[in-house]
Amino acid sequence: MIAAPEPLLSLRLSVDYPQKARVLRDVRLEIGQGEIVGLVGQSGSGKSTLALAILGLLEMKDGKAQGAIRFRGTDLLRLSEREMRTLRGSAIGLVLQSPLSSLNPALKIRTQLKEAWKAHRKGTRDECAGAIRNALASVSLPVEDEFQKRYPSQLSVGQAQRVLIAMAVLHRPALLVTDEATSALDVITQSEILALFARLKEESGMSILYISHDLPSVAGISHRTAILHEGEIVECAPTDQIFKRPSHPYTQRLIASLPEVPAGGTLPIVKTTAATR
Amino acid sequence: MPRKLACLVLALVTAASLAASWLAPAGYATQFREAPNAPPSRRHLLGTDQVGRDLFSRTLYGTRISLLLAPAAALVATTLAAGIGGVAGFLGGVPERVAMSLTNLFLSLPWLFLLITIRALLPLNASPLASVLATFLMLGLLGWAASARVLCAGARALRTSELLLQARALGLHGPRLFAVHVISNLKPVLYAQFWISIPTFILSEANLGILGLGVPEPMPSWGTLLKELEGVTSLTEQPWKLAPLLVLIVVVTSFQLALSRQEVPL
């Protein structure tokens, strides 16, 4: 009998804030190697808190985590801040919702990519430039100097989001956490970014925790989907099952709230490449 | 338009003061003993002072000293403010509370008396150059507190921003994170605080000068030139003696007018 492979990330987590207790209540979630897991929930349900907890950045919001977050067999909650720093950006990447408020408006994108590279690598200027070009190419952005010398304000929102993704995947992390990474984008750019995530996953084998309140985008990219409601995961199942046979009443309400397209059909969910693992 | 005019005035005054060696008809300490308190003439454009020194020359040299050293003092003060206020706001918690208590203490001190006390502690036999440098260095070292509060507020707002969250998520931390992502975003505030400090230090030096604690004789500065007005019995009879005061007012006003754009974030 062959033992099941250990998941890349396995967590059992509760989180409190000083002003708000139990924002997350004994949340249990596993992400396998090369798997894309969607996390769906309303605003305030604790999605971003979960992302911050995985990256060990809850202290920025004065949050306190209890439980365990096992990443490659190591409990992240037991690591020191110094040890966590070596993982952030190199083994675990984060992409936030708004690229224009997440990128530094005062620095050229090359400088920001360079700083992200230097955070984990020591090497020559040529090695750094090569890594930056590779990262930009991997997210289908121009690699020319002219582009790298631009400031975030000189980019479209879609380009800025790709720069953010390029920074997050610069060191080829094993896990990419995307927190509402497509929510601020128009539908065309959103579908391009979703395709990009799926391609990055195919090329590098990275796992993705895709956090969103947007059900169609989650359906389009995730292998499994977890539904977060009032700090608890009420249902976690293969995406196809969640959308076709939701079992929890909250999930049923969520799915029922999806609008129908005017032609009388249903929304084009669960059909992109990522869902066929 | 007023801003452009103010910048033009500042550029002209600065250029004239830097070219004092060529423009001034005499050295700032050269005495024309045969002509004390002389009225304006072709030889002495603004007349002479009580000991026969050319007032136009002294105004030019005095302007140079004030316009070179006030920005240097402002640079010292702004650097200290960024180091104390900026770092405190970035760190938050206990370091922020301690730094802000220190800042409040500094702000509550009676400035003028403090300056007089510290200036009086400096050795009397120091050379004029050492004294002038010490005066402006003291202004810079004592003048950081107000700017520190502003920079602390700016850094505090950045501390919990998405920008720093993203940077931390990339693995950046500590002094590098502060230098790269905090300072770059505080630059507009730093420029504004630097710019605001210059006229403040010019006026502070003038205050000390009037009290005889500024730049020592025979070196001129706006403070020492204003002190010389003490000996003037009737300004209506000798209005040209007000020339240094007029230059001081024009320059300080120009700094304020030029500031309006500097305050706008980049």
HADDOCK unambig.tbl for C-alpha pairs under 7 A between the chains (distance, minus, plus):
assign (segid A and resid 55 and name CA) (segid B and resid 169 and name CA) 6.85 0.50 0.50
assign (segid A and resid 60 and name CA) (segid B and resid 160 and name CA) 6.34 0.50 0.50
assign (segid A and resid 85 and name CA) (segid B and resid 171 and name CA) 5.28 0.50 0.50
assign (segid A and resid 86 and name CA) (segid B and resid 171 and name CA) 6.62 0.50 0.50
assign (segid A and resid 88 and name CA) (segid B and resid 169 and name CA) 5.31 0.50 0.50
assign (segid A and resid 88 and name CA) (segid B and resid 170 and name CA) 5.58 0.50 0.50
assign (segid A and resid 88 and name CA) (segid B and resid 171 and name CA) 4.90 0.50 0.50
assign (segid A and resid 89 and name CA) (segid B and resid 169 and name CA) 5.80 0.50 0.50
assign (segid A and resid 89 and name CA) (segid B and resid 170 and name CA) 3.93 0.50 0.50
assign (segid A and resid 89 and name CA) (segid B and resid 171 and name CA) 5.25 0.50 0.50
assign (segid A and resid 93 and name CA) (segid B and resid 169 and name CA) 6.81 0.50 0.50
assign (segid A and resid 93 and name CA) (segid B and resid 170 and name CA) 6.87 0.50 0.50
assign (segid A and resid 94 and name CA) (segid B and resid 169 and name CA) 6.17 0.50 0.50
assign (segid A and resid 101 and name CA) (segid B and resid 162 and name CA) 6.21 0.50 0.50
assign (segid A and resid 101 and name CA) (segid B and resid 163 and name CA) 5.97 0.50 0.50
assign (segid A and resid 102 and name CA) (segid B and resid 162 and name CA) 5.10 0.50 0.50
assign (segid A and resid 102 and name CA) (segid B and resid 163 and name CA) 4.16 0.50 0.50
assign (segid A and resid 102 and name CA) (segid B and resid 166 and name CA) 5.92 0.50 0.50
assign (segid A and resid 103 and name CA) (segid B and resid 163 and name CA) 5.84 0.50 0.50
assign (segid A and resid 104 and name CA) (segid B and resid 163 and name CA) 6.16 0.50 0.50
assign (segid A and resid 104 and name CA) (segid B and resid 181 and name CA) 6.82 0.50 0.50
assign (segid A and resid 106 and name CA) (segid B and resid 184 and name CA) 5.92 0.50 0.50
assign (segid A and resid 106 and name CA) (segid B and resid 185 and name CA) 6.05 0.50 0.50
assign (segid A and resid 116 and name CA) (segid B and resid 170 and name CA) 5.92 0.50 0.50
assign (segid A and resid 119 and name CA) (segid B and resid 171 and name CA) 5.69 0.50 0.50
assign (segid A and resid 119 and name CA) (segid B and resid 172 and name CA) 5.61 0.50 0.50
assign (segid A and resid 168 and name CA) (segid B and resid 170 and name CA) 6.73 0.50 0.50
